[in-house]
Amino acid sequence: MASAELKDVLKLQEAEERERALRALLMRPLMPAGDPALDLVRRHADHLRDWFGRETGWNLQVERQCARLYKRAAAIDDATRGIPDFDRDRYVLLCLACAVLERAESQITLRALGERLLEAAADPDLSVCGFVFTLGGARERRSLVGVCRLLLDLGVLMRVAGDEEGYVNQSGDVLYDVHRRVLARLPAGTRGASLIAMTHSDLGFNDRLAALLDEYVPDGPDGRRMALRHRLARRLLDDPVVYHDELTEEELEYLVSQRGPLAYRLAQATGLTAELRAEGLALVDGDGELTDQHLPAVGTEAHATLLVAEHLARTARIAPERIHSLHELAGYLRTAADRYGRFWRKDAREAGAEVALATEAVSRLVALRLVRRLEHGVQALPALHRYAIAEPLT
């Protein structure tokens, strides 16, 4: 009896460890050495590799220096995805920095990296596209530091000595170790960009992006069903909610017939809760760990977002198709500031600040798939109704 109970305890412990490792990989697909979850991923690597391959088609590689889950989004047209505070120029700078580091020695200083980036940025093809990088001002040096800090978080770089702020102020330098094995795991495409450039030089940007992520689908009904299952699983694990009206006819037909078993398998492995609604399906994380956008959350912008969400949800009860302009939402926040402004930052209470608050609120709600951005404003989506305040009982 004691032996059977021990086996049950060990089995439960194993299941909990696998869930924690899986959740950690979903949040940190590139997991460097030193990550607290890396030991769990290594311990259960075979199980995790089989699960991701079967359910999502994502490949998992586990090495001594890192673990890499090659997540590929089901759709490439979602503008809400990306690295916070990264604009087009900083993305270009990141790509150039990776190219420089791939050819660098095992150690490099921040100053030397900047000098080599100046040489790379002088490429005429970049100038034609409007990219200019000179390191002439603190803003450009801070952009470079932002790229380096991202690479530090990813484990590509490790700080040996120095401080990035000293470099920004031109009063110091930083020495880094370069981990090329981790660097080599950064690209998640199915084909190299250079190969596409050589063989399909006539493609536009969107077509090149699609070609980077193009995956082989076996011929026949089984192959098509597997591809459908993978696309839907990716959306359920990556997106806050999957709406039926955003799916293709083929995807919707598969989801309607398989959403129960599909949601159960994903929820059981990840510890998420499946919500099946008439409008769509979502996997909800009650702990709020598996998201980079929280609502509610702490801070002025988060409070303003919650106020806008409640306002839109209340209006959607009466007029679900109504489109709200940014000007209207800014006016609503200006009025709300009279009641809640004492809880906000001082600069957020100043005249005109409501426009920036409304813009940030809309961006957060779009990222959470709670509203849809249209040409003349935004429209509430069904999941937003959870933020409606119920009428008091009499």
C-alpha positions as CSV (number, residue, x, y, z in Angstrom):
1,M,0.0,0.0,0.0
2,A,2.8,2.4,0.9
3,S,4.5,1.6,-2.3
4,A,1.4,2.4,-4.4
5,E,1.0,5.7,-2.5
6,L,4.6,6.6,-3.1
7,K,4.1,5.9,-6.8
8,D,1.1,8.2,-6.9
9,V,3.0,11.0,-5.2
10,L,5.9,10.7,-7.6
11,K,3.6,10.6,-10.6
12,L,1.8,13.8,-9.3
13,Q,5.2,15.5,-8.7
14,E,6.3,14.5,-12.3
15,A,3.1,16.0,-13.8
16,E,3.5,19.2,-11.8
17,E,7.1,19.6,-12.9
18,R,6.2,19.0,-16.6
19,E,3.5,21.6,-16.3
20,R,5.9,24.2,-14.8
21,A,8.5,23.4,-17.5
22,L,6.0,23.7,-20.3
23,R,4.6,27.0,-19.0
24,A,8.1,28.4,-18.6
25,L,8.9,27.5,-22.2
26,L,5.7,29.2,-23.5
27,M,6.8,32.4,-21.8
28,R,10.5,32.1,-22.5
29,P,11.0,30.2,-25.7
30,L,14.8,30.9,-25.6
31,M,15.8,29.9,-22.1
32,P,19.5,30.6,-21.2
33,A,21.7,29.0,-18.6
34,G,20.8,30.3,-15.2
35,D,17.1,30.3,-15.8
36,P,15.4,28.7,-12.8
37,A,13.3,26.5,-15.0
38,L,16.1,25.1,-17.2
39,D,16.8,22.2,-15.0
40,L,13.2,21.1,-15.2
41,V,13.2,21.4,-19.0
42,R,16.3,19.3,-19.1
43,R,14.8,16.7,-16.8
44,H,11.6,16.3,-18.9
45,A,13.1,17.2,-22.3
46,D,11.9,14.0,-24.0
47,H,8.3,14.4,-22.8
48,L,8.2,18.1,-23.7
49,R,9.7,17.6,-27.1
50,D,7.1,14.9,-27.9
51,W,4.2,17.0,-26.6
52,F,5.1,20.2,-28.5
53,G,5.8,18.2,-31.7
54,R,2.5,16.4,-31.5
55,E,0.2,19.3,-30.3
56,T,1.8,22.3,-32.0
57,G,4.4,21.2,-34.5
58,W,7.0,23.3,-32.6
59,N,10.5,21.9,-32.3
60,L,12.3,21.9,-28.9
61,Q,16.1,21.7,-28.6
62,V,17.7,21.4,-25.2
63,E,21.5,22.0,-24.8
64,R,23.9,22.8,-22.0
65,Q,23.8,26.5,-22.6
66,C,20.1,26.9,-23.4
67,A,16.8,25.5,-24.3
68,R,15.0,26.7,-27.4
69,L,11.4,26.2,-28.3
70,Y,11.0,27.3,-31.9
71,K,7.6,28.9,-31.5
72,R,6.0,30.1,-34.8
73,A,2.9,32.2,-34.7
74,A,-0.2,31.0,-36.5
75,A,-0.5,34.4,-38.2
76,I,2.1,36.9,-39.3
77,D,-0.1,40.0,-39.5
78,D,-0.5,40.7,-35.8
79,A,1.0,44.1,-35.2
80,T,0.6,43.9,-31.4
81,R,3.4,41.3,-31.1
82,G,6.9,42.5,-30.7
83,I,9.6,43.7,-28.3
84,P,8.5,46.5,-26.0
85,D,10.0,49.9,-27.0
86,F,11.4,48.5,-30.2
87,D,10.7,50.5,-33.4
88,R,11.8,49.6,-36.9
89,D,15.3,51.2,-36.5
90,R,16.0,49.3,-33.3
91,Y,15.0,46.0,-34.9
92,V,17.4,46.7,-37.7
93,L,20.1,47.5,-35.1
94,L,19.3,44.2,-33.4
95,C,19.8,42.3,-36.6
96,L,23.1,44.1,-37.4
97,A,24.3,43.5,-33.8
98,C,23.6,39.8,-34.1
99,A,25.5,39.7,-37.5
100,V,28.5,41.5,-35.9
101,L,28.5,39.2,-32.8
102,E,28.4,36.1,-35.0
103,R,31.7,37.1,-36.4
104,A,33.2,38.5,-33.2
105,E,35.6,36.9,-30.7
106,S,34.4,35.2,-27.6
107,Q,34.5,38.7,-25.8
108,I,33.7,42.1,-27.1
109,T,33.3,45.6,-25.6
110,L,30.3,47.7,-26.1
111,R,32.4,50.4,-27.7
112,A,33.9,47.9,-30.2
113,L,30.4,46.6,-30.9
114,G,29.3,50.2,-31.6
115,E,32.2,50.8,-34.0
116,R,31.5,47.7,-36.0
117,L,27.9,48.5,-36.2
118,L,28.8,51.9,-37.7
119,E,30.6,50.0,-40.5
120,A,27.6,47.6,-41.0
121,A,25.1,50.5,-41.0
122,A,27.0,52.2,-43.8
123,D,25.7,49.6,-46.2
124,P,24.1,51.5,-49.2
125,D,21.1,49.2,-49.2
126,L,20.2,50.3,-45.7
127,S,20.6,54.0,-46.6
128,V,18.2,53.6,-49.5
129,C,15.6,52.2,-47.0
130,G,16.1,55.3,-44.8
131,F,18.1,53.6,-42.0
132,V,20.8,55.9,-40.5
133,F,22.9,55.1,-37.5
134,T,25.8,57.3,-36.4
135,L,26.2,57.0,-32.6
136,G,26.5,60.8,-32.6
137,G,24.0,61.3,-29.8
138,A,22.9,59.8,-26.5
139,R,19.6,58.6,-28.1
140,E,21.5,56.4,-30.5
141,R,23.8,55.1,-27.8
142,R,20.8,54.3,-25.7
143,S,19.2,52.4,-28.6
144,L,22.4,50.3,-28.8
145,V,22.2,49.7,-25.0
146,G,18.6,48.7,-25.4
147,V,19.6,46.0,-27.9
148,C,22.5,44.8,-25.7
149,R,20.2,44.5,-22.7
150,L,17.8,42.4,-24.7
151,L,20.7,40.1,-25.7
152,L,21.7,40.0,-22.0
153,D,18.2,38.8,-21.1
154,L,18.3,36.2,-23.8
155,G,21.7,34.9,-22.7
156,V,23.5,35.8,-25.9
157,L,25.7,38.2,-24.0
158,M,27.0,38.1,-20.4
159,R,28.3,41.2,-18.7
160,V,31.8,40.7,-17.4
161,A,32.6,44.3,-16.3
162,G,31.4,47.8,-16.7
163,D,28.0,49.5,-16.9
164,E,25.8,50.5,-19.9
165,E,24.9,53.9,-18.5
166,G,28.5,54.8,-18.4
167,Y,28.7,54.1,-22.1
168,V,25.6,56.2,-22.8
169,N,27.2,59.1,-20.9
170,Q,30.5,58.5,-22.6
171,S,32.2,58.0,-19.3
172,G,32.8,54.2,-19.4
173,D,32.6,50.9,-21.3
174,V,31.3,47.4,-20.9
175,L,33.0,44.0,-21.5
176,Y,30.7,41.1,-22.6
177,D,31.2,37.4,-23.1
178,V,29.5,36.3,-26.4
179,H,27.6,32.9,-26.3
180,R,27.5,31.9,-29.9
181,R,25.6,28.7,-29.3
182,V,22.7,30.8,-27.9
183,L,23.0,33.4,-30.6
184,A,22.7,30.6,-33.2
185,R,19.3,29.6,-31.7
186,L,17.7,33.0,-32.1
187,P,16.2,32.7,-35.6
188,A,13.0,30.7,-35.5
189,G,12.3,30.5,-39.3
190,T,12.1,27.3,-41.3
191,R,14.4,28.7,-43.9
192,G,17.3,31.2,-43.9
193,A,16.7,34.7,-44.9
194,S,19.8,34.7,-47.2
195,L,18.4,31.6,-49.1
196,I,15.1,33.4,-49.7
197,A,16.9,36.5,-50.8
198,M,18.9,34.5,-53.4
199,T,16.1,32.3,-54.7
200,H,13.1,34.7,-54.4
201,S,14.5,38.2,-54.8
202,D,11.3,39.4,-56.4
203,L,9.1,38.9,-53.2
204,G,7.7,41.8,-51.3
205,F,8.2,42.1,-47.5
206,N,5.0,40.2,-46.5
207,D,5.8,37.4,-48.9
208,R,9.4,37.1,-47.7
209,L,8.1,37.0,-44.1
210,A,5.7,34.2,-45.0
211,A,8.5,32.3,-46.8
212,L,10.6,32.5,-43.7
213,L,7.9,30.6,-41.8
214,D,6.7,28.3,-44.6
215,E,6.3,24.8,-43.3
216,Y,5.9,21.5,-45.1
217,V,2.5,20.0,-44.9
218,P,2.1,16.3,-46.0
219,D,-0.3,15.6,-48.8
220,G,-3.6,13.9,-47.9
221,P,-6.4,14.4,-45.4
222,D,-4.3,13.3,-42.4
223,G,-1.6,15.9,-43.2
224,R,-4.1,18.7,-43.6
225,R,-5.9,17.8,-40.3
226,M,-2.5,17.8,-38.5
227,A,-1.7,21.2,-40.0
228,L,-5.1,22.5,-38.9
229,R,-4.7,21.2,-35.4
230,H,-1.2,22.7,-35.1
231,R,-2.5,26.2,-36.3
232,L,-5.4,26.2,-33.9
233,A,-3.3,25.0,-30.9
234,R,-0.7,27.7,-31.6
235,R,-3.4,30.3,-31.6
236,L,-4.9,29.0,-28.4
237,L,-1.5,29.0,-26.6
238,D,-0.3,32.3,-28.1
239,D,-3.4,34.5,-28.4
240,P,-5.7,35.7,-25.5
241,V,-8.8,34.5,-27.4
242,V,-9.7,32.8,-30.7
243,Y,-12.8,34.2,-32.3
244,H,-14.8,32.0,-34.7
245,D,-15.4,34.8,-37.2
246,E,-11.6,35.2,-37.6
247,L,-11.0,31.6,-38.7
248,T,-11.1,30.2,-42.2
249,E,-14.0,27.9,-43.1
250,E,-11.8,24.9,-42.8
251,E,-10.3,26.0,-39.5
252,L,-13.8,26.7,-38.1
253,E,-15.2,23.3,-39.2
254,Y,-12.3,21.5,-37.5
255,L,-12.6,23.6,-34.3
256,V,-16.3,23.0,-34.0
257,S,-15.9,19.3,-34.2
258,Q,-12.7,19.0,-32.1
259,R,-12.7,22.0,-29.7
260,G,-13.6,19.9,-26.7
261,P,-10.8,17.3,-27.0
262,L,-8.3,20.0,-28.3
263,A,-9.0,22.4,-25.4
264,Y,-8.9,19.6,-22.9
265,R,-5.5,18.4,-24.0
266,L,-4.0,21.9,-24.0
267,A,-5.6,22.8,-20.7
268,Q,-4.5,19.6,-19.0
269,A,-0.9,20.0,-20.0
270,T,-0.6,23.8,-19.2
271,G,-2.8,24.2,-16.2
272,L,-5.0,26.7,-18.1
273,T,-8.8,26.8,-18.0
274,A,-10.7,26.4,-21.2
275,E,-13.6,28.8,-21.8
276,L,-15.8,27.6,-24.7
277,R,-18.2,30.4,-25.8
278,A,-20.6,30.9,-28.7
279,E,-18.2,33.5,-30.2
280,G,-15.0,31.6,-29.7
281,L,-12.6,29.8,-27.4
282,A,-9.9,30.9,-24.9
283,L,-7.5,29.3,-22.5
284,V,-7.5,31.4,-19.4
285,D,-4.7,31.6,-16.9
286,G,-6.1,32.4,-13.4
287,D,-2.7,33.2,-12.1
288,G,-1.9,35.7,-14.8
289,E,1.6,34.3,-15.4
290,L,1.3,33.4,-19.1
291,T,0.8,36.9,-20.4
292,D,2.8,40.0,-21.0
293,Q,-0.3,42.2,-20.8
294,H,-2.3,42.2,-17.5
295,L,-5.7,43.6,-16.9
296,P,-6.3,44.8,-14.2
297,A,-2.8,45.8,-13.3
298,V,-0.9,48.4,-11.3
299,G,-0.2,51.9,-12.7
300,T,-1.8,54.9,-14.2
301,E,-2.0,53.5,-17.7
302,A,-3.4,50.2,-16.5
303,H,-6.1,52.0,-14.5
304,A,-7.0,54.1,-17.5
305,T,-7.2,50.9,-19.6
306,L,-9.5,49.3,-17.1
307,L,-11.8,52.4,-17.1
308,V,-11.9,52.4,-20.9
309,A,-12.6,48.7,-21.0
310,E,-15.5,49.1,-18.6
311,H,-16.9,52.1,-20.6
312,L,-16.8,50.1,-23.9
313,A,-18.3,47.0,-22.3
314,R,-21.1,49.0,-20.8
315,T,-21.9,50.7,-24.2
316,A,-21.6,47.4,-26.1
317,R,-24.5,46.0,-24.1
318,I,-26.8,48.5,-25.8
319,A,-25.0,49.0,-29.1
320,P,-22.5,46.1,-29.8
321,E,-21.6,47.3,-33.3
322,R,-20.8,50.9,-32.2
323,I,-17.4,52.3,-33.2
324,H,-15.7,54.6,-30.7
325,S,-13.3,57.3,-31.8
326,L,-10.1,58.0,-30.0
327,H,-11.3,61.5,-29.4
328,E,-14.4,60.2,-27.6
329,L,-12.3,57.9,-25.4
330,A,-9.9,60.7,-24.5
331,G,-12.9,62.8,-23.5
332,Y,-14.2,60.0,-21.3
333,L,-10.8,59.8,-19.6
334,R,-10.7,63.6,-19.1
335,T,-14.0,63.3,-17.3
336,A,-12.8,60.3,-15.3
337,A,-9.7,62.2,-14.2
338,D,-12.0,64.5,-12.1
339,R,-12.9,61.4,-10.1
340,Y,-9.9,59.2,-10.2
341,G,-7.1,61.6,-11.0
342,R,-5.8,61.7,-7.4
343,F,-4.7,58.1,-7.9
344,W,-2.8,58.9,-11.1
345,R,0.7,60.3,-11.8
346,K,0.9,64.0,-11.7
347,D,1.7,64.4,-15.4
348,A,-1.3,62.2,-16.3
349,R,-3.6,64.7,-14.7
350,E,-2.4,67.6,-16.9
351,A,-4.6,68.9,-19.7
352,G,-4.0,67.0,-22.9
353,A,-2.6,63.9,-21.2
354,E,-5.8,62.1,-21.8
355,V,-5.0,61.6,-25.5
356,A,-1.8,59.6,-24.7
357,L,-3.7,57.7,-22.0
358,A,-6.5,56.8,-24.4
359,T,-4.0,55.8,-27.1
360,E,-2.1,53.5,-24.7
361,A,-5.4,52.0,-23.4
362,V,-6.5,51.2,-26.9
363,S,-3.2,49.5,-27.7
364,R,-3.4,47.3,-24.6
365,L,-7.0,46.3,-25.3
366,V,-6.2,45.5,-29.0
367,A,-3.2,43.3,-27.8
368,L,-5.6,41.5,-25.4
369,R,-8.1,40.9,-28.3
370,L,-10.8,42.8,-26.3
371,V,-11.3,45.4,-29.0
372,R,-10.8,45.6,-32.8
373,R,-9.0,48.6,-34.3
374,L,-10.9,50.0,-37.3
375,E,-10.3,52.9,-39.6
376,H,-12.3,55.4,-37.6
377,G,-11.9,54.0,-34.1
378,V,-12.3,50.8,-32.1
379,Q,-15.1,48.3,-31.7
380,A,-15.7,46.1,-28.7
381,L,-15.2,42.3,-29.1
382,P,-17.2,39.7,-27.2
383,A,-14.5,38.9,-24.6
384,L,-14.7,42.6,-23.4
385,H,-18.0,41.9,-21.7
386,R,-16.3,40.3,-18.8
387,Y,-15.2,43.8,-17.7
388,A,-18.7,45.2,-17.7
389,I,-19.9,46.2,-14.2
390,A,-23.2,44.6,-13.3
391,E,-26.2,46.7,-12.5
392,P,-26.9,46.8,-8.7
393,L,-29.7,44.5,-7.5
394,T,-32.7,46.4,-6.1
